[in-house]
Amino acid sequence: MKKTLTLLFSIAITCASWAQTQVSGVVKDANNEVLPGANVLEKGTQNGATTDFDGKFQLTVQEGAILVISYSGFETQEIAVDGRKTFTITLQEGLQLEEVVVTGSRTPARSNTSSPLPVDIVGVKELQATGQTTFDKALQYKIPSFNTVNTPVNDATSLLDPYEIRNMGPSRTLILINGKRKNLSALLYTQTSPGRGETGADISGIPTDAIKTIQILRDGASAQYGSDAIAGVMNIILKDDYKNGSATFRSGISGEGDGEMLGISVNNGTKLGEGKGFINYTVDFSKTALANRPGTVDAAGEAADFGADINDVQEFLSRRPDAGNINGSPETTAAKFLINGGIDLKEDNELYFNAAYVYKKVNSFANYRTPYWRTIEDFPYLGNFFPGSNPNNQGSYTDAYGNTFQGNGYDGYVPTFEGDLNDYNATVGFRSKLNGWNVDVSATFGGNQQTYKVNNSHNRNEVFVPTYDSNTGTFEPTRLYQENSQISFDPGGTAFSHVVGNIDISKILSDQVAVAFGAEFRTENFEVIEGELASYDGGGADSFAGNRPENSGNFNRYNLGAYASIDWDINKDFLLSGTARIENYSDFGSTFVWKASSRYKFAEDKYTLRASISTGFRAPTLHQIYTQKAQYSFVPGQGIQVGGLVNNISPQARLLGIPKLDAESSTNFTVGLGGKPFKNFSFTIDYYSISVEDRIVLGTEIGRTGDASNPLDILLDSNNLSDISFFSNAIDTKTSGLDFVFSYNNLKAGNGKLGFNLSGNYTIQNERDGAVKNPAIVEGAGQSVVNETQEALFFTSRPRTKWIFGTTYDIGKFGFSLNNTYFGKTTFKQQGLDTNLRTEFTPKIVTDLGVNFNVDKNWTIGFNANNILNVLPEWSFKAENAAGQAILNDPAQVKNQSNLITFNQRYSQMTYDGYHFSQLGALFNLSVNYKF
């Protein structure tokens, strides 16, 4: 019996072996070049393999199996095994890569060619090829209508650079992750820099290696997604496989030998369950050192601004020509973690989830407090606080109260501004199909917290507290700060969080009609975190005052939205789409918006004509409604002054008659033409027009009227402020332009393949529409909340045109890329500049070179030289009229004007406003990638 069982088992094993076949082969393209990374799958199973670096594969399959061979950009083939064991498979390039578009429509996804809306699709390899170290900077050199740059010495702005699409500010582009709303940053930009008065999501914290593709909808989409989608939508699609993992080591340095960067990231995945689910994870650590680009400070301007002896100024500048200033790109340390996963529960049911956490620490600096600015004569104790090597400050000094202090070579000091950022987001959802209806239910959680620390500073304000004197038996006034001040301060910070619930239902009713509807509930919370007493008391820490108790607290709201959408394919070429949405906010009421779009394909689907018209809205953020604080800023000709930001629900706002904020409303119109007239060549041209009513702006600083009885003067005097600013629905705007994208790829060139890409954005119109809506008290004072500086920030501080021309060449194990980005002219009207002049930034071309070497199927070495020609921004004065030309004809007046807008040349290269690309010059980056 035992022998019989052994025989039967052997026969079974033998039969199973006969029933399987090991096949192998190579996958090539039409030019006989191998295709590494092609997928070979046994049809109807999860049994598959990926071709190696030489395009080869091996696979054990069942008899009678069919092989399915696929590769991105090529037509999928099915080949029956039929007893063969070796294969040479040639894939044909597809006439059109049918990338699935899930952004911009609530009905089931369509291919890129059949979408009625302009959508840019950017893959992770294209982002990595830019050589930029963060996601936002990679987009700067990939999407012409997208702009972001580093801003020097703008306090909390160093934690998160403002970005925007189509010159519309960061708050008018909605950021999605896998189609779900990403939380806003806690940061409100309050300095005179791009993005002033607005806030956006922290996209710089998203690890590039976690991204599969980016879909950027260049059209208003409030009807589909709600608030913030006036300028467009950026949908970040995360990697969704458990294979093809890799580890990357990155290093870099600037052409000046600073700004050293080191980073490492790992992206990998694993199966969940029995092949029915996946989890993909990314871990990224990086550190970037300080890159300092100070200017050479002008002594005469300094002496005039600070009322200092010219000899003292010259002596200090002879030792420190840059006046000790540190500005440029701050030291930054970042840790990023992200997971994305899903699991099939049963047929047509899926549980999905993703989560991310980002920690970022930034060390930057305020303006250097020179010894003729914060003088030892005024503050004798500074010699004890900040001893230095100034030969003129070696003796003893006595204050107004008879206290004597040693000078100790006091030579000034530079306060630090240090920020800690924590950002998180997570989504869990469930997808199902019920009687042909697609149901998607999800919950999204997200938050961002930024807390600050000021070091190497002091509280210089006279605040007295009664102290008991045992000798006299009385209470005597004692100074709480000055010589008794601490030098490290916790000024507090801000935090924002939201919880979003979504239900989305859609169905394809027939070959011609698809419908969708859904609802969203969102609750938001904004917190102003109180600073410690010494950080705000009196006037607070020198350089950055903390949040006062009366300005701190938690503020929240909720909103409920619902939408309905329909797509009607009148025939195979002609599509009509419509969406309507209603939203209700707990703090300002309801709004209704809609969108209609259409697409028509012709000439055998080679060309597509598309158009859309929509209304939109943007709710005022909680940051804009509730932020109130004192802040330090540079006032031309007066140095650093303390101004006040008054919120719209405060007693001060009621006293001044400042109205509460309402939502912005918009009208968007887009029309475009796209096509692929022949193999390898495609193009799109789109015209857009955006009108915004009641645009929310943080107004310019409003100063004294000179009338001591005026409520404005009373408010400033009682709070020891030089000026105040506030938010208001101040202006209507019109923006229009053209977007161009041309691509010609996979051209045979010698033994390699050549590709060309040209994309551009041209602004036709970007201006205020009608008069500024000033509150009566501002109008009566002969001032305006929008002056020429504000107008420039909104409308001309970004390039009027921007073009990106890229060339790629792949040959053997090498890949080369050469990109030229043309930044068009920008103009600016800095605060303090003579009204007869403007500054104009010269158009420039920034050239980037990239080289990849595929050592073998696992190892790749990449080298990028960004801005290889070391091109820097340049600006010059331009005359508005004859009076302006007269100024330009006088070198002394020109120098004076230059000093006014650059803080006496501290920012001769890096002015606060108007520059349009990085000021760090050439950057060199090396990466080594290992594929698991």
Steps between C-alpha positions, in 0.01 A plus 500: 500500500782738588672429168173562315451842663860596423448405134176700474667806660793480255262476205310808626822702534612393156164597346515840669848552358381400153215753536742790547744656256790736559514771236755772441557777253591856427274805450603768248355801324460556126856630480633172643595664830431303816234617745607454864211508746234361263231291671440137393189345656331164467148600398232445761752461784730711715799298379738734324850635455676824408769520233850566626748762381558300179127467432501130595249304708436148632164365611343166586147474360227241453461317170274694266587828672473838332769761570393864542790739432463869586724805526409864560453682168477178295211288378432196719547161330355158576695194381398135540777274625391202281788284618773753425765572762684805362360824366621816334223753551479834323266763646363779283478853633146617556370788288385669819591411854158470660577634845203483731376837623323496835534872571235752401202269472283318749371249243706185419855564379576571136816479295706815450389530139130502588517740796314827437744690726869596475693263727879472524621153594853486641670176600740455788793441264439840341506664844819318599664596172484869599761436769310720746508385861133567588172433326395865472832608343477210252160631386653847455716357221231273354174699490521847336201646683632382839733734691680483834831641627690527827432820691782655707448600864124487503465344844264200492500506118833317523305190608287490189554688174185641337396345169231582247347407166421772246603781737197438718667449839546177700149493646324469163648164400342198667738217592370142500672176597345202320201721433447607863549853635840571659502716812616860487819617666475685830715778351348828391737706282496847651824655374525698178583197288322294234195332648449782754181450697446141389574144597541173312566133558856388572579318176876529559464237773371230263783253421552481125579128510147430631335658196373304200369793296381857540181611329468878479162628388550846353141612542263615771344205681304634798188323376674162523715553809384809690703792633854590387480355147471836319834473316506123471555169675816299564430133563798303632461131414704274729682183396269201526712189452697273730781434251769709334638639827818705513736692727655831399792689649517871412767762552550850370677831536474848355754650264608728787591200712214534750148364530631143533222242480487136604197279474387140485163356409355152479185406312374144512192294554355169604192290437206504734306181533521233233595727215181699531649814646811711520679756709756742358716700738757779472753626755705810419763680710691809389705789629595815311758743635477879494570675170578865576479779239527838680565827323771759568339764721525872420643709786335831408155341486554332836612823666194682368252227599629451854622852574847356559844654470633416155840414647348239731309351210803487275713342772245222553449439127877485448491187713160374386416632151169311502408652841487147641189422299409137429242442231441250226396138543476396868628185663224242472461150642205286389362153573213373283294183536218386271297183444238415240304179493188311407346158536218323315252382761292304250380543145447871416586611855824674593637656815764767432714722718796736499681699766793739514702681763759771441733661752704799392738717700625827353771727644504850354599847613356846545686811386826556689463762775812710436673686788380834356142372478460338841766711670677428825439861602125437488522148644823475706424143611543370142875469559424231758242331278692499173877545554695555180816645350408862437803711602273799566290327765754382757429743786219522756156651439242642738125497440245767596456340843869502595564133428845435354576229242811391310512547122685172440562590136126505420467474122128441449308173478286299259177347637415155370161393377453127545190314395363150557238374257286191544262405220282191477217368287317168480208359305308177544226408258282227358409446135226269384277429203132454578264418216732675257546808723854593606500604865798664671481591868803654672624695800805727482694646789776756470687762693798732503671659800781753496669617819788743522796590715702822506857473632782749544262788562360693796197691617620863496178653634465677834248300699510549877378270775487590872774328698517500879813669642575354844730792585235766455196284561341631182421375154730643235452482124731249333547453130366163390696497175799682345798393719271240662372368167541147379661448158291202386125531442204278412268727300238229438377413154195387308320174423233396252306175469201366315280193483330429168232243427412416139245281329517479122262293286517456123369276228530455126130481412559419134758530225418870492411616850688494831383667819654578837396663822636529848547697818782631716512602862805688625593643835804725542690624803759778514705562812718796587743360757581747778861601550673527835463830685847637420454437127221758469498712817579868441601459140620143525817333381709716270438376142186289547232571759302207643126443488320691774230320708222723368599413144532125565244222518315233303265593218290259295223465246328234293346480157279260309504466122314295241544463125346328198665436164410355161705406193316451170683353201270625227704284267850348506655840428280754678481517880307735729559515876334695777546531878319701767595544864359666808697564820405641837758639744429553865671840505384679186210314337433318173627509146396335173737431211482311171712384209432401139761350267516337162736310272489424129738257327551511125728391215490138616560597861826674419374835630290603797324833547394570860345779702357568844330779691446501873437701810705450813566623850767513769403522863714725721731278701485491876853642492375810320201545728669459838870593472592808703855585604784750513777439249841638413558614142744713303370850425713674232699784651391411854652158556300238689166614643220325690164492328171341598277255314140548614248223437151572372303391803700691762389807697766695311339399170159617619651828617650556154192379311678208332239260352501124558641279227282330240582232242666582171304409188639423156408436139731276295504447126734263315520396135770283351617281216704183534620245255731223394513543123771238451699246693710628792376861471229659717397853597248698704420872490261643758365849562373584849321794657442536876296781656500524880262722693555611860856365504632475855824689556717593794513875448800724509604661827278795594683774693406804703286776357657775714167564675542397866120464537470259207414143618781368282764720666359421846526127431861527379609724788338286770668183368839656415466392135637667191207379285225240469386264228193279462319267262215612279312402185680789337519443125365329191755354259525366146761247388533343155768323304611211283652163589701306241629142512685336206663157512697309236657182639649162413687627194772274364839674525801280435478211742285693743166674539447875502215696652393865504254675729395864486249648742416857584269742673427851377299746709279722287329685783552508876364815659256661736147544369347822633578711805638378832227445760646697790330526841377853569765573764781411256340694217454800728868491597599528134656150508419167338523136608640423155792714391747462215707247695195283557397529136845381397483204740166391355559563133859552381734329748479174307629456142263621231618205298689183584621228263663162555685335211625152578704250302562137594729244340520136605773278363616170641547532874503880491220752519555873443267793561546870428236747613488874440247697704428853382377735773342807348504855626356592839446851634460632850423812700675454834377686804694827527594511132441832325165483317670612179707182491447125485736206533519254216648151515680403180382187312738211557552142383594238758667189356493160671700194394432145612689176435386152605719189476334160542786293640292181487142395560522608866733801518451846346720805553356843428671838477320832467651844451220746562551853370828379354582844356460660846235747385381738773202736510576855390288809542524863402303821540268614222351848469122539490525855362734797456525553877614140538758543226636805683558279807679241288726771360625581852723223645452628855120470473529157340715380790253641752207323331696177487581526870136559586375178340793270591544608864826671404608214268440219749284347227667645191455167323217361708238768545194404695277509195484445129784255439387201302749216544758379752781735596741224602654458154635164383405189698656156456325181606605134492269205562553126520193278462477131577194304383395212722 
